[in-house]
């Protein structure tokens, strides 16, 4: 099929590359000319494992091209996918200005029947709204159908998720359009779930909200575990063995971040409010997550009493490993707070430093050498569970530091490893490890 993907962020670029990989002729459109120039050279603007390799492969075999020209991308397309951002407004609602702009351009350039697929996460009713907007502004007399196809990709494993997803959700009122989009995805060999448009739109929000709820729940359990002397990892494992609960997303830490969970939970609260429903549970989930980012700081204050003039080494800046995404990363809040308390902050991340420099407090310093970051530090904060961080030798690291004290927000090490390393080690939902000075 001739496929056009509008938007080259995480969803658009990964989707475009993967559609090309299974044999479709894909054109990716983006209005950012610098980004298009970079993509044409085979350079991905985002860090995602295996993405750049697959992108270059399909550029070279003629299956994938990039343009900033809507006419080139839309004129011959059989399927047009909208994958632009829907950022969160101040009141929590999704900002549809980029989707609306795409709709205006589709109306201007579409000349023959095509299926228009919205992959962006959009409020319930948006597919109908965008369809009417396109219809009202059509320049050429042509038909089209709308399909909702929400994505469930995880940053850091997006390529793997595309080829190994649990299901492909498709929602439309047109059986013709559904058949075309089913054919588009046929080579992925993933089960379809077919429904109406509004239900498909709701599925994305409901799924993300439920996963966010599991994370906040286990973080609340972690707080209780610390007070009663239980181990949250054992508790989560024991819970997860129950098939009704499942093991996934029961990892205690310093909360969720990224481009989806924070935005989508706020948006769903707002969607509920628009129909006069107070989504009290989800508001609590959001509140718990915000508070969880303070957990390590509270532990450090309890340990030191005063953080002023303390040198604090930060390991990990992105909201999760295997991505350079800083959106709603815990490092933003934590480094700001540490600096406000008078600490000096030096940070390491294997991938994210350039993005972090644009976002973090200008008083944060950076180093790509993990040992140099820890050298002479009063303590270490672990904020992202990169393999490079999980593989450090705690005993060696402790000897580099002024004080061998670790505050681990991702439970990267076992308590036994911390004991053998003779460090002071504080994690989430587990007992503290304190050196024996006898």
C-alpha positions in Angstrom: 0.0 0.0 0.0 1.0 3.6 -0.4 1.0 5.0 3.1 1.5 8.5 4.4 2.4 9.2 8.0 2.1 12.7 9.2 4.3 13.5 12.1 7.8 12.1 12.8 7.8 11.9 16.6 8.0 8.6 18.5 4.7 7.2 17.1 5.0 8.6 13.6 8.6 7.7 12.9 8.5 4.3 14.5 5.2 3.5 12.7 6.5 4.7 9.3 9.7 2.7 9.6 7.8 -0.5 10.6 5.2 -0.2 7.9 8.1 0.2 5.4 9.8 -2.9 6.9 6.7 -5.1 6.1 6.7 -3.9 2.5 4.5 -0.8 2.2 5.6 2.3 0.4 5.8 4.9 3.1 6.1 8.7 3.0 6.6 10.5 6.3 5.6 14.2 6.4 6.8 16.8 8.9 6.7 20.6 8.8 10.1 20.8 10.5 12.4 21.2 7.6 15.6 20.6 9.7 14.2 17.4 11.0 13.3 16.2 7.5 16.8 17.0 6.3 18.2 15.0 9.2 15.9 12.1 8.5 16.8 12.0 4.8 20.5 11.6 5.8 19.5 8.6 7.9 19.8 10.2 11.2 17.0 9.7 13.7 16.1 12.7 15.9 15.1 10.4 18.7 17.0 7.6 20.5 15.1 4.3 20.1 16.9 1.0 19.9 17.2 -0.4 16.3 15.2 2.5 14.9 18.0 4.1 12.9 19.2 0.8 11.5 15.7 -0.1 10.2 15.2 3.4 8.9 18.4 3.4 6.9 17.6 0.0 5.5 14.2 1.1 4.2 15.5 4.4 2.8 18.1 2.5 0.8 15.6 0.0 -0.5 13.2 2.7 -1.7 10.4 1.9 0.7 10.7 5.0 3.0 11.0 8.6 2.2 10.6 11.9 4.0 9.2 15.3 2.9 7.8 18.5 4.2 5.5 18.8 1.2 1.9 17.8 1.9 1.1 17.5 -1.8 3.8 14.9 -2.3 2.7 12.9 0.6 -1.1 13.0 0.3 -1.9 13.0 -3.4 -1.4 9.3 -4.0 -1.8 7.9 -0.5 -4.2 5.0 0.1 -3.9 5.3 3.9 -3.1 8.6 5.7 -2.0 8.3 9.3 -2.1 11.2 11.7 0.6 10.9 14.3 1.2 14.4 15.6 1.5 15.4 19.2 -1.5 16.2 21.4 0.2 17.9 24.4 -1.5 18.7 27.6 -3.0 22.1 28.1 -2.8 23.9 31.5 -6.3 22.6 32.4 -5.4 19.0 31.5 -7.2 18.8 28.2 -5.5 17.5 25.1 -4.4 20.3 22.7 -5.7 19.4 19.3 -4.1 22.3 17.3 -1.6 20.0 15.5 -4.3 17.5 14.6 -6.5 20.3 13.3 -3.7 21.7 11.2 -3.1 18.3 9.7 -6.8 18.0 8.9 -6.7 21.3 7.1 -3.9 20.2 4.9 -5.5 16.8 4.2 -8.7 18.7 3.1 -6.6 20.8 0.8 -4.6 18.0 -0.9 -6.6 14.8 -0.9 -7.8 14.0 -4.4 -9.0 10.3 -4.2 -10.5 8.0 -1.7 -8.2 7.3 1.3 -8.6 6.0 4.8 -7.6 8.6 7.4 -6.2 6.9 10.5 -5.7 8.8 13.8 -2.9 7.2 15.8 -2.4 10.2 18.0 -4.0 9.9 21.5 -7.1 12.1 21.2 -10.2 12.7 23.3 -13.3 10.6 22.7 -15.2 12.1 19.7 -12.1 13.5 18.0 -12.3 11.1 15.0 -15.8 12.3 14.3 -14.8 16.0 14.8 -11.8 15.7 12.5 -13.8 13.9 9.9 -16.3 16.7 9.8 -13.6 19.3 9.7 -12.0 17.7 6.7 -15.3 17.2 4.9 -16.2 20.9 5.5 -13.0 22.1 4.0 -12.5 19.6 1.1 -11.1 21.3 -2.1 -11.6 18.3 -4.3 -14.7 16.2 -4.5 -13.7 12.9 -3.0 -14.7 10.5 -0.3 -12.7 9.3 2.7 -13.3 7.3 5.9 -11.9 7.7 9.4 -10.4 5.0 11.5 -9.2 5.2 15.1 -6.0 3.1 15.6 -4.5 4.0 19.0 -0.9 3.0 19.6 0.4 1.1 22.6 4.2 1.5 22.1 6.6 1.8 25.0 9.5 4.1 24.5 12.7 2.1 24.5 11.0 -1.0 23.1 8.8 0.6 20.4 10.2 -1.5 17.5 9.8 -4.7 19.5 6.3 -3.7 20.5 5.2 -2.9 16.9 6.1 -6.4 15.8 5.0 -8.2 19.0 2.0 -6.3 20.2 -0.8 -7.9 22.2 -3.5 -6.5 19.9 -4.2 -3.9 17.2 -7.2 -1.8 18.1 -9.3 -0.5 15.2 -12.4 1.6 15.5 -14.6 2.8 12.7 -18.1 3.0 11.4 -16.9 1.9 7.9 -16.4 -1.8 7.2 -14.6 -0.9 4.0 -12.1 1.3 5.9 -11.6 -1.4 8.6 -10.8 -4.0 5.9 -8.2 -1.7 4.4 -6.5 -1.0 7.7 -6.6 -4.7 8.6 -4.7 -5.4 5.4 -2.2 -2.6 6.2 -1.3 -4.5 9.4 -1.6 -8.0 8.1 2.1 -8.8 8.0 2.5 -8.0 11.7 0.5 -11.2 12.5 -1.1 -9.5 15.6 -4.7 -10.1 16.6 -7.2 -7.4 15.8 -9.7 -5.9 18.2 -12.5 -4.2 16.2 -14.9 -1.8 17.8 -16.6 1.5 17.2 -14.6 4.7 16.9 -15.4 6.2 20.4 -14.6 2.9 22.2 -11.3 2.7 20.4 -10.4 6.3 21.5 -11.4 5.4 25.0 -9.4 2.2 25.1 -6.1 4.1 24.9 -6.9 6.4 27.8 -8.4 3.6 29.9 -5.3 1.3 29.3 -2.8 4.0 30.2 -4.8 5.1 33.2 -5.0 1.5 34.6 -1.3 1.0 34.2 -0.6 4.3 35.9 -2.9 3.2 38.7 -0.9 0.0 39.2 2.3 2.0 39.5 0.9 4.4 42.0 -0.7 1.5 44.0 2.6 -0.3 44.4 4.3 2.9 45.4 1.8 3.4 48.2 2.3 -0.2 49.2 6.1 0.5 49.2 5.6 3.3 51.8 3.8 0.9 54.1 6.4 -1.8 53.5 9.1 0.6 54.7 7.2 1.3 57.9 6.3 -2.3 58.8 9.6 -3.9 57.7 8.3 -5.7 54.6 10.0 -6.0 51.2 7.9 -4.5 48.4 9.7 -6.6 45.8 8.6 -9.8 47.5 5.1 -8.3 48.0 4.8 -7.4 44.3 6.1 -10.8 43.2 3.6 -12.5 45.4 0.7 -10.4 44.2 1.7 -10.8 40.6 1.5 -14.5 40.7 -2.2 -14.1 40.9 -3.3 -14.2 37.2 -6.1 -11.7 38.0 -3.4 -9.1 38.9 -0.4 -10.0 36.8 3.3 -9.1 37.4 3.7 -6.2 35.1 3.8 -2.5 36.3 4.2 -3.5 39.9 7.7 -2.2 40.3 8.1 0.3 43.0 10.1 3.5 42.3 9.9 7.2 42.0 6.9 7.3 39.8 6.0 7.3 36.1 6.9 9.9 33.6 7.3 10.3 29.8 5.0 11.3 27.0 2.0 9.2 27.8 1.0 8.4 31.4 1.2 12.0 32.8 -0.6 13.5 29.9 -3.2 10.8 29.4 -4.2 10.5 33.1 -4.8 14.3 33.3 -6.7 14.2 30.0 -8.9 11.4 31.2 -9.7 13.2 34.4 -10.7 16.2 32.2 -12.8 14.0 29.8 -14.6 12.7 32.8 -15.2 16.2 34.2 -16.6 17.3 30.8 -19.4 14.7 31.3 -19.8 15.7 35.0 -18.0 12.7 36.4 -15.5 13.2 39.2 -12.8 10.6 38.5 -11.6 10.6 42.1 -9.5 7.4 41.8 -7.4 8.7 38.9 -6.9 12.1 40.6 -5.5 10.2 43.5 -3.2 8.2 41.2 -1.8 11.5 39.8 -1.4 12.9 43.3 0.5 9.9 44.5 2.8 10.0 41.5 3.7 13.6 42.0 4.5 13.0 45.7 6.6 9.9 44.9 9.2 12.1 43.1 10.0 13.6 46.5 10.8 10.2 48.2 14.5 10.2 47.7 14.9 13.8 48.8 13.0 13.1 52.0 15.3 10.1 52.7 18.4 12.3 52.0 17.2 15.0 54.3 16.4 12.5 57.0 20.0 11.1 56.6 22.0 14.3 56.4 19.7 16.8 58.1 20.9 19.5 55.7 21.7 19.2 52.0 23.3 22.6 51.6 26.8 22.4 50.2 26.4 18.7 49.6 27.8 17.4 46.3 25.1 15.1 44.9 25.7 12.8 41.9 22.7 12.0 39.8 22.8 8.8 37.8 20.1 8.7 35.0 18.1 11.6 33.7 15.6 10.2 31.2 12.2 9.1 32.5 13.1 5.5 31.7 16.1 3.6 30.2 16.6 3.2 26.4 15.1 6.6 25.5 16.4 10.2 25.5 12.9 11.5 26.5 12.9 14.0 29.3 9.2 14.7 29.4 7.9 14.5 32.9 11.2 12.9 34.0 11.7 12.7 37.8 15.1 14.2 37.3 13.6 17.6 36.4 11.8 17.9 39.8 14.5 16.3 41.9 17.4 18.3 40.6 15.5 21.5 40.9 14.6 20.7 44.5 18.2 19.7 45.4 19.5 22.9 44.1 16.9 24.9 45.9 18.1 23.2 49.1 21.7 24.4 48.5 23.2 21.2 47.0 25.5 21.1 44.0 24.4 18.6 41.4 26.4 16.8 38.8 24.7 14.3 36.5 25.4 11.3 34.3 23.3 9.7 31.6 24.5 7.5 28.7 22.2 9.1 26.1 20.1 12.0 27.4 22.6 14.7 28.4 22.1 17.0 25.4 18.3 16.9 25.8 18.7 17.4 29.6 20.8 20.5 29.1 17.9 22.2 27.4 15.5 21.4 30.3 17.3 21.1 33.6 18.3 23.9 35.9 21.4 25.7 34.4 23.3 25.0 37.7 23.3 21.3 37.0 26.7 20.2 35.6 27.2 17.1 33.4 29.8 14.4 32.8 29.7 11.4 30.5 32.1 9.5 32.7 30.1 7.8 35.5 33.1 7.4 37.8 34.0 11.1 37.5 30.4 12.0 38.4 30.6 9.9 41.6 34.1 11.1 42.6 34.1 12.9 45.9 30.3 13.0 46.0 28.5 13.1 49.4 25.8 10.8 48.0 24.4 9.3 44.8 20.8 9.5 43.6 19.8 6.8 41.1 16.9 8.0 39.0 17.0 5.8 35.8 17.7 2.1 35.6 20.1 2.1 32.6 22.2 -1.0 32.3 25.3 1.1 32.6 24.1 2.1 36.0 22.9 -1.3 37.2 26.3 -2.7 36.3 28.4 -0.4 38.4 30.5 -2.0 41.2 29.0 -0.6 44.4 32.1 -1.3 46.4 34.4 0.6 43.9 31.8 3.4 43.6 31.7 3.8 47.4 35.5 4.2 47.5 35.3 7.0 44.9 32.8 9.0 47.0 33.4 11.3 50.0 30.5 9.4 51.7 29.4 6.0 50.3 25.7 6.8 50.5 23.2 5.7 47.8 19.6 6.7 47.3 18.2 4.4 44.7 14.9 5.4 43.2 14.7 2.4 40.9 15.8 -0.5 43.2 18.6 -1.4 40.9 20.6 -3.4 43.4 19.7 -6.1 45.9 20.0 -5.4 49.6 22.7 -8.2 49.7 24.8 -6.4 47.1 24.6 -3.2 49.2 25.6 -5.0 52.3 28.6 -6.7 50.7 29.7 -3.3 49.3 29.7 -1.7 52.8 27.7 1.3 51.8 24.7 3.0 53.2 21.9 2.2 50.8 18.3 3.5 50.7 15.8 2.2 48.2 12.0 2.2 47.7 9.8 -0.1 49.8 12.7 -2.0 51.3 14.7 -1.8 54.5 17.7 0.5 54.6 21.2 -0.9 54.6 23.5 0.9 57.1 27.2 0.2 57.5 28.4 -1.4 60.7 31.0 0.9 62.2 31.9 -1.5 65.0 
